[in-house]
Amino acid sequence: MLAFCASAAIAQDDIRTERVHFQKGSSGTTITDTIVGRASVSYILGAQAGQTMTVALEPSNLATYFNVYAPGKGPGDEAIANSGVTGPPTVPEINRFEAALPVSGDYTISVYMMRSAARRNERSDYTLDVAITGASAAGASPDDALVPGTEFHATGEFPCARYEGQPMASCRFGVIRRGNGDATVRVFWPDGGERNITFKNGEAIASDSNAGITSEKRSDLNMIAVGTDERFEIFDAVIYGG
């Protein structure tokens, strides 16, 4: 279980933000970077509830630490962990963090120097090892960031119709991407209820309805029908991202 803690007395007048990407097939990466004085770096990476995040910092300046923030939080907010006090209670381990994540979304790792060192404009060269491991509900790559506070990699609206003969309206959706055109699109009907559509290699192949599904490709637009009533118009960008 994660314990939230107050942020340390840090100097973050100049915050640089970097998105963390893992190479295909990898669950982690090593970042080499530098901060000077009051500068700090916020590293952003997506993860899903139940996955394990591991962070290890090796700085040249021992006044260098990191905080980990939950989705929707950042420097100045309450942190999940302060690396100066992480590790098992009986054997504190400075500058290392490992824990199962409670919610899905974009997490922030903020690397900074303590205020006293920052005031002296000291420099810190460091390596930061970051990994996201363990099965996720969607099986998605950490590179495909989640919409904060949701299990979806993207949300929006597209044309839909629920009943035969009904004019096309607009439905909200959320998509869970698994890579290579594999995805689940959850459609939220304007009058209540949901429909889940499964894609394989970019093609709609099934739904959670007992009715059959058909799909016609028009350029990058998927014209989908579930039974004789439900219709959807879903662009490839929903499935593949971009």
Contacts in CASP RR format, 6 or more apart in sequence:
PFRMAT RR
TARGET T0000
AUTHOR 0000-0000-0000
METHOD contacts of the structure
MODEL  1
MLAFCASAAIAQDDIRTERVHFQKGSSGTTITDTIVGRASVSYILGAQAG
QTMTVALEPSNLATYFNVYAPGKGPGDEAIANSGVTGPPTVPEINRFEAA
LPVSGDYTISVYMMRSAARRNERSDYTLDVAITGASAAGASPDDALVPGT
EFHATGEFPCARYEGQPMASCRFGVIRRGNGDATVRVFWPDGGERNITFK
NGEAIASDSNAGITSEKRSDLNMIAVGTDERFEIFDAVIYGG
2 80 0 8 1.000
2 81 0 8 1.000
2 99 0 8 1.000
2 100 0 8 1.000
2 101 0 8 1.000
2 102 0 8 1.000
3 81 0 8 1.000
4 70 0 8 1.000
4 78 0 8 1.000
4 79 0 8 1.000
4 80 0 8 1.000
5 78 0 8 1.000
5 79 0 8 1.000
5 80 0 8 1.000
5 81 0 8 1.000
5 82 0 8 1.000
5 85 0 8 1.000
6 78 0 8 1.000
6 79 0 8 1.000
6 82 0 8 1.000
7 67 0 8 1.000
7 75 0 8 1.000
7 76 0 8 1.000
7 77 0 8 1.000
7 78 0 8 1.000
7 79 0 8 1.000
7 82 0 8 1.000
8 65 0 8 1.000
8 67 0 8 1.000
8 82 0 8 1.000
8 84 0 8 1.000
8 114 0 8 1.000
9 114 0 8 1.000
9 115 0 8 1.000
10 40 0 8 1.000
10 65 0 8 1.000
10 67 0 8 1.000
10 75 0 8 1.000
10 112 0 8 1.000
10 113 0 8 1.000
10 114 0 8 1.000
10 115 0 8 1.000
10 118 0 8 1.000
11 37 0 8 1.000
11 38 0 8 1.000
11 40 0 8 1.000
11 112 0 8 1.000
11 113 0 8 1.000
11 114 0 8 1.000
11 115 0 8 1.000
11 118 0 8 1.000
11 119 0 8 1.000
12 38 0 8 1.000
12 40 0 8 1.000
12 75 0 8 1.000
12 76 0 8 1.000
12 110 0 8 1.000
12 112 0 8 1.000
13 38 0 8 1.000
13 39 0 8 1.000
14 38 0 8 1.000
14 39 0 8 1.000
14 40 0 8 1.000
15 39 0 8 1.000
15 40 0 8 1.000
15 41 0 8 1.000
15 42 0 8 1.000
15 75 0 8 1.000
15 110 0 8 1.000
16 39 0 8 1.000
16 40 0 8 1.000
16 41 0 8 1.000
16 42 0 8 1.000
17 41 0 8 1.000
17 42 0 8 1.000
17 44 0 8 1.000
18 31 0 8 1.000
18 41 0 8 1.000
18 42 0 8 1.000
18 43 0 8 1.000
18 44 0 8 1.000
19 43 0 8 1.000
19 44 0 8 1.000
19 45 0 8 1.000
19 145 0 8 1.000
20 29 0 8 1.000
20 31 0 8 1.000
20 43 0 8 1.000
20 44 0 8 1.000
20 45 0 8 1.000
20 109 0 8 1.000
20 130 0 8 1.000
20 142 0 8 1.000
21 29 0 8 1.000
21 143 0 8 1.000
22 28 0 8 1.000
22 29 0 8 1.000
22 132 0 8 1.000
22 141 0 8 1.000
22 142 0 8 1.000
22 143 0 8 1.000
23 29 0 8 1.000
24 141 0 8 1.000
27 131 0 8 1.000
27 132 0 8 1.000
27 133 0 8 1.000
27 134 0 8 1.000
27 142 0 8 1.000
28 129 0 8 1.000
28 130 0 8 1.000
28 131 0 8 1.000
28 132 0 8 1.000
29 129 0 8 1.000
29 130 0 8 1.000
29 131 0 8 1.000
30 127 0 8 1.000
30 128 0 8 1.000
30 129 0 8 1.000
30 130 0 8 1.000
31 43 0 8 1.000
31 127 0 8 1.000
31 128 0 8 1.000
31 129 0 8 1.000
31 130 0 8 1.000
32 125 0 8 1.000
32 126 0 8 1.000
32 127 0 8 1.000
33 41 0 8 1.000
33 111 0 8 1.000
33 125 0 8 1.000
33 126 0 8 1.000
33 128 0 8 1.000
34 123 0 8 1.000
34 124 0 8 1.000
34 125 0 8 1.000
34 126 0 8 1.000
35 41 0 8 1.000
35 64 0 8 1.000
35 111 0 8 1.000
35 112 0 8 1.000
35 113 0 8 1.000
35 123 0 8 1.000
35 124 0 8 1.000
35 126 0 8 1.000
36 121 0 8 1.000
36 122 0 8 1.000
36 123 0 8 1.000
36 124 0 8 1.000
37 113 0 8 1.000
37 117 0 8 1.000
37 118 0 8 1.000
37 119 0 8 1.000
37 120 0 8 1.000
37 121 0 8 1.000
37 122 0 8 1.000
37 123 0 8 1.000
38 113 0 8 1.000
38 118 0 8 1.000
38 119 0 8 1.000
40 75 0 8 1.000
40 110 0 8 1.000
40 111 0 8 1.000
40 112 0 8 1.000
40 113 0 8 1.000
41 110 0 8 1.000
41 111 0 8 1.000
41 112 0 8 1.000
42 74 0 8 1.000
42 75 0 8 1.000
42 108 0 8 1.000
42 109 0 8 1.000
42 110 0 8 1.000
43 108 0 8 1.000
43 109 0 8 1.000
43 110 0 8 1.000
43 111 0 8 1.000
43 128 0 8 1.000
43 130 0 8 1.000
44 106 0 8 1.000
44 107 0 8 1.000
44 108 0 8 1.000
44 145 0 8 1.000
45 106 0 8 1.000
45 107 0 8 1.000
45 109 0 8 1.000
45 130 0 8 1.000
45 132 0 8 1.000
45 142 0 8 1.000
45 145 0 8 1.000
46 105 0 8 1.000
46 106 0 8 1.000
46 107 0 8 1.000
46 132 0 8 1.000
46 142 0 8 1.000
46 145 0 8 1.000
46 146 0 8 1.000
47 53 0 8 1.000
47 101 0 8 1.000
47 104 0 8 1.000
47 105 0 8 1.000
47 107 0 8 1.000
47 132 0 8 1.000
47 136 0 8 1.000
47 142 0 8 1.000
47 146 0 8 1.000
48 101 0 8 1.000
48 104 0 8 1.000
48 105 0 8 1.000
48 136 0 8 1.000
48 137 0 8 1.000
48 138 0 8 1.000
48 139 0 8 1.000
48 140 0 8 1.000
48 146 0 8 1.000
48 151 0 8 1.000
49 101 0 8 1.000
49 102 0 8 1.000
49 103 0 8 1.000
49 104 0 8 1.000
49 136 0 8 1.000
49 137 0 8 1.000
49 151 0 8 1.000
50 100 0 8 1.000
50 101 0 8 1.000
50 102 0 8 1.000
50 134 0 8 1.000
50 136 0 8 1.000
51 100 0 8 1.000
51 101 0 8 1.000
51 132 0 8 1.000
51 133 0 8 1.000
51 134 0 8 1.000
51 135 0 8 1.000
51 136 0 8 1.000
52 98 0 8 1.000
52 99 0 8 1.000
52 100 0 8 1.000
52 101 0 8 1.000
52 131 0 8 1.000
52 132 0 8 1.000
52 133 0 8 1.000
52 134 0 8 1.000
53 68 0 8 1.000
53 97 0 8 1.000
53 98 0 8 1.000
53 99 0 8 1.000
53 101 0 8 1.000
53 107 0 8 1.000
53 130 0 8 1.000
53 131 0 8 1.000
53 132 0 8 1.000
54 96 0 8 1.000
54 97 0 8 1.000
54 98 0 8 1.000
54 129 0 8 1.000
54 130 0 8 1.000
54 131 0 8 1.000
54 133 0 8 1.000
55 66 0 8 1.000
55 68 0 8 1.000
55 83 0 8 1.000
55 96 0 8 1.000
55 97 0 8 1.000
55 98 0 8 1.000
55 109 0 8 1.000
55 128 0 8 1.000
55 129 0 8 1.000
55 130 0 8 1.000
55 131 0 8 1.000
56 95 0 8 1.000
56 96 0 8 1.000
56 97 0 8 1.000
56 128 0 8 1.000
56 129 0 8 1.000
57 64 0 8 1.000
57 65 0 8 1.000
57 66 0 8 1.000
57 83 0 8 1.000
57 95 0 8 1.000
57 96 0 8 1.000
57 111 0 8 1.000
57 126 0 8 1.000
57 127 0 8 1.000
57 128 0 8 1.000
57 129 0 8 1.000
58 95 0 8 1.000
58 126 0 8 1.000
58 127 0 8 1.000
58 128 0 8 1.000
58 129 0 8 1.000
59 95 0 8 1.000
59 124 0 8 1.000
59 125 0 8 1.000
59 126 0 8 1.000
60 123 0 8 1.000
60 124 0 8 1.000
60 125 0 8 1.000
60 126 0 8 1.000
61 113 0 8 1.000
61 117 0 8 1.000
61 122 0 8 1.000
61 123 0 8 1.000
61 124 0 8 1.000
61 125 0 8 1.000
61 126 0 8 1.000
63 113 0 8 1.000
63 114 0 8 1.000
63 116 0 8 1.000
63 117 0 8 1.000
63 122 0 8 1.000
63 124 0 8 1.000
64 95 0 8 1.000
64 111 0 8 1.000
64 112 0 8 1.000
64 113 0 8 1.000
64 114 0 8 1.000
64 117 0 8 1.000
64 124 0 8 1.000
64 126 0 8 1.000
65 82 0 8 1.000
65 83 0 8 1.000
65 84 0 8 1.000
65 95 0 8 1.000
65 111 0 8 1.000
65 112 0 8 1.000
65 113 0 8 1.000
65 114 0 8 1.000
66 83 0 8 1.000
66 95 0 8 1.000
66 97 0 8 1.000
66 109 0 8 1.000
66 110 0 8 1.000
66 111 0 8 1.000
66 112 0 8 1.000
66 128 0 8 1.000
67 75 0 8 1.000
67 79 0 8 1.000
67 80 0 8 1.000
67 81 0 8 1.000
67 82 0 8 1.000
67 83 0 8 1.000
67 109 0 8 1.000
67 110 0 8 1.000
67 112 0 8 1.000
68 79 0 8 1.000
68 80 0 8 1.000
68 81 0 8 1.000
68 83 0 8 1.000
68 97 0 8 1.000
68 107 0 8 1.000
68 108 0 8 1.000
68 109 0 8 1.000
68 110 0 8 1.000
69 75 0 8 1.000
69 77 0 8 1.000
69 79 0 8 1.000
69 80 0 8 1.000
69 107 0 8 1.000
69 108 0 8 1.000
69 109 0 8 1.000
69 110 0 8 1.000
70 80 0 8 1.000
70 102 0 8 1.000
70 103 0 8 1.000
70 107 0 8 1.000
71 103 0 8 1.000
71 104 0 8 1.000
71 105 0 8 1.000
71 106 0 8 1.000
71 107 0 8 1.000
71 146 0 8 1.000
71 148 0 8 1.000
71 149 0 8 1.000
72 106 0 8 1.000
72 148 0 8 1.000
72 149 0 8 1.000
73 79 0 8 1.000
73 108 0 8 1.000
74 108 0 8 1.000
74 110 0 8 1.000
75 108 0 8 1.000
75 110 0 8 1.000
75 112 0 8 1.000
80 99 0 8 1.000
80 107 0 8 1.000
81 97 0 8 1.000
81 99 0 8 1.000
83 94 0 8 1.000
83 95 0 8 1.000
83 96 0 8 1.000
83 97 0 8 1.000
84 92 0 8 1.000
84 94 0 8 1.000
84 95 0 8 1.000
85 92 0 8 1.000
86 92 0 8 1.000
86 93 0 8 1.000
86 94 0 8 1.000
86 95 0 8 1.000
86 96 0 8 1.000
86 97 0 8 1.000
87 93 0 8 1.000
87 96 0 8 1.000
87 97 0 8 1.000
87 98 0 8 1.000
101 107 0 8 1.000
103 149 0 8 1.000
104 136 0 8 1.000
104 137 0 8 1.000
104 146 0 8 1.000
104 149 0 8 1.000
104 150 0 8 1.000
104 151 0 8 1.000
105 145 0 8 1.000
105 146 0 8 1.000
105 147 0 8 1.000
105 148 0 8 1.000
105 149 0 8 1.000
105 150 0 8 1.000
106 145 0 8 1.000
106 146 0 8 1.000
106 148 0 8 1.000
109 128 0 8 1.000
109 130 0 8 1.000
111 126 0 8 1.000
111 128 0 8 1.000
112 118 0 8 1.000
113 122 0 8 1.000
113 124 0 8 1.000
117 124 0 8 1.000
132 142 0 8 1.000
137 151 0 8 1.000
137 176 0 8 1.000
138 151 0 8 1.000
138 153 0 8 1.000
138 176 0 8 1.000
138 177 0 8 1.000
138 178 0 8 1.000
138 184 0 8 1.000
139 178 0 8 1.000
140 146 0 8 1.000
140 153 0 8 1.000
140 176 0 8 1.000
140 177 0 8 1.000
140 178 0 8 1.000
140 179 0 8 1.000
141 179 0 8 1.000
144 153 0 8 1.000
144 177 0 8 1.000
144 179 0 8 1.000
144 241 0 8 1.000
145 153 0 8 1.000
146 152 0 8 1.000
146 153 0 8 1.000
147 153 0 8 1.000
147 154 0 8 1.000
147 155 0 8 1.000
147 174 0 8 1.000
150 174 0 8 1.000
151 176 0 8 1.000
152 174 0 8 1.000
152 175 0 8 1.000
152 176 0 8 1.000
152 186 0 8 1.000
153 175 0 8 1.000
153 176 0 8 1.000
153 177 0 8 1.000
153 241 0 8 1.000
154 174 0 8 1.000
154 175 0 8 1.000
154 177 0 8 1.000
154 238 0 8 1.000
154 241 0 8 1.000
155 172 0 8 1.000
155 173 0 8 1.000
155 174 0 8 1.000
155 175 0 8 1.000
156 172 0 8 1.000
156 173 0 8 1.000
156 174 0 8 1.000
157 170 0 8 1.000
157 171 0 8 1.000
157 172 0 8 1.000
157 173 0 8 1.000
158 170 0 8 1.000
158 171 0 8 1.000
158 173 0 8 1.000
158 232 0 8 1.000
158 233 0 8 1.000
158 234 0 8 1.000
158 235 0 8 1.000
158 238 0 8 1.000
159 168 0 8 1.000
159 169 0 8 1.000
159 170 0 8 1.000
159 171 0 8 1.000
159 231 0 8 1.000
159 232 0 8 1.000
159 233 0 8 1.000
160 168 0 8 1.000
160 169 0 8 1.000
160 170 0 8 1.000
160 171 0 8 1.000
160 187 0 8 1.000
160 189 0 8 1.000
160 230 0 8 1.000
160 231 0 8 1.000
160 232 0 8 1.000
160 233 0 8 1.000
161 167 0 8 1.000
161 168 0 8 1.000
161 169 0 8 1.000
161 229 0 8 1.000
161 230 0 8 1.000
161 231 0 8 1.000
162 189 0 8 1.000
162 191 0 8 1.000
162 229 0 8 1.000
162 230 0 8 1.000
163 229 0 8 1.000
164 228 0 8 1.000
164 229 0 8 1.000
168 231 0 8 1.000
168 233 0 8 1.000
169 190 0 8 1.000
170 190 0 8 1.000
171 187 0 8 1.000
171 188 0 8 1.000
171 189 0 8 1.000
171 190 0 8 1.000
171 232 0 8 1.000
172 187 0 8 1.000
172 188 0 8 1.000
173 185 0 8 1.000
173 186 0 8 1.000
173 187 0 8 1.000
173 188 0 8 1.000
173 234 0 8 1.000
173 238 0 8 1.000
174 185 0 8 1.000
174 186 0 8 1.000
174 188 0 8 1.000
175 183 0 8 1.000
175 184 0 8 1.000
175 185 0 8 1.000
175 186 0 8 1.000
175 238 0 8 1.000
175 239 0 8 1.000
176 183 0 8 1.000
176 184 0 8 1.000
176 186 0 8 1.000
177 183 0 8 1.000
177 239 0 8 1.000
177 240 0 8 1.000
177 241 0 8 1.000
179 240 0 8 1.000
180 201 0 8 1.000
181 199 0 8 1.000
181 200 0 8 1.000
181 201 0 8 1.000
181 202 0 8 1.000
181 239 0 8 1.000
181 240 0 8 1.000
182 199 0 8 1.000
182 200 0 8 1.000
182 201 0 8 1.000
182 202 0 8 1.000
183 198 0 8 1.000
183 199 0 8 1.000
183 202 0 8 1.000
183 238 0 8 1.000
183 239 0 8 1.000
184 196 0 8 1.000
184 197 0 8 1.000
184 198 0 8 1.000
184 199 0 8 1.000
185 196 0 8 1.000
185 197 0 8 1.000
185 199 0 8 1.000
185 234 0 8 1.000
185 238 0 8 1.000
185 239 0 8 1.000
186 194 0 8 1.000
186 195 0 8 1.000
186 196 0 8 1.000
187 194 0 8 1.000
187 195 0 8 1.000
187 196 0 8 1.000
187 197 0 8 1.000
187 232 0 8 1.000
188 194 0 8 1.000
189 195 0 8 1.000
195 207 0 8 1.000
195 208 0 8 1.000
195 209 0 8 1.000
195 226 0 8 1.000
195 230 0 8 1.000
196 207 0 8 1.000
196 208 0 8 1.000
197 204 0 8 1.000
197 206 0 8 1.000
197 207 0 8 1.000
197 213 0 8 1.000
197 224 0 8 1.000
197 226 0 8 1.000
197 232 0 8 1.000
197 234 0 8 1.000
198 204 0 8 1.000
198 205 0 8 1.000
198 206 0 8 1.000
198 207 0 8 1.000
199 205 0 8 1.000
199 239 0 8 1.000
202 222 0 8 1.000
202 236 0 8 1.000
202 239 0 8 1.000
202 240 0 8 1.000
203 215 0 8 1.000
203 217 0 8 1.000
203 222 0 8 1.000
204 213 0 8 1.000
204 215 0 8 1.000
204 222 0 8 1.000
204 224 0 8 1.000
204 234 0 8 1.000
205 213 0 8 1.000
206 213 0 8 1.000
207 213 0 8 1.000
207 226 0 8 1.000
209 226 0 8 1.000
209 227 0 8 1.000
209 230 0 8 1.000
211 226 0 8 1.000
211 227 0 8 1.000
211 228 0 8 1.000
211 229 0 8 1.000
211 230 0 8 1.000
212 226 0 8 1.000
212 227 0 8 1.000
213 224 0 8 1.000
213 225 0 8 1.000
213 226 0 8 1.000
213 227 0 8 1.000
214 224 0 8 1.000
214 225 0 8 1.000
214 227 0 8 1.000
215 222 0 8 1.000
215 223 0 8 1.000
215 224 0 8 1.000
215 225 0 8 1.000
216 222 0 8 1.000
216 223 0 8 1.000
216 224 0 8 1.000
217 223 0 8 1.000
220 235 0 8 1.000
220 236 0 8 1.000
220 237 0 8 1.000
221 233 0 8 1.000
221 234 0 8 1.000
221 235 0 8 1.000
221 236 0 8 1.000
222 232 0 8 1.000
222 233 0 8 1.000
222 234 0 8 1.000
222 235 0 8 1.000
222 236 0 8 1.000
222 239 0 8 1.000
223 231 0 8 1.000
223 232 0 8 1.000
223 233 0 8 1.000
224 231 0 8 1.000
224 232 0 8 1.000
224 233 0 8 1.000
224 234 0 8 1.000
225 231 0 8 1.000
225 232 0 8 1.000
226 232 0 8 1.000
END
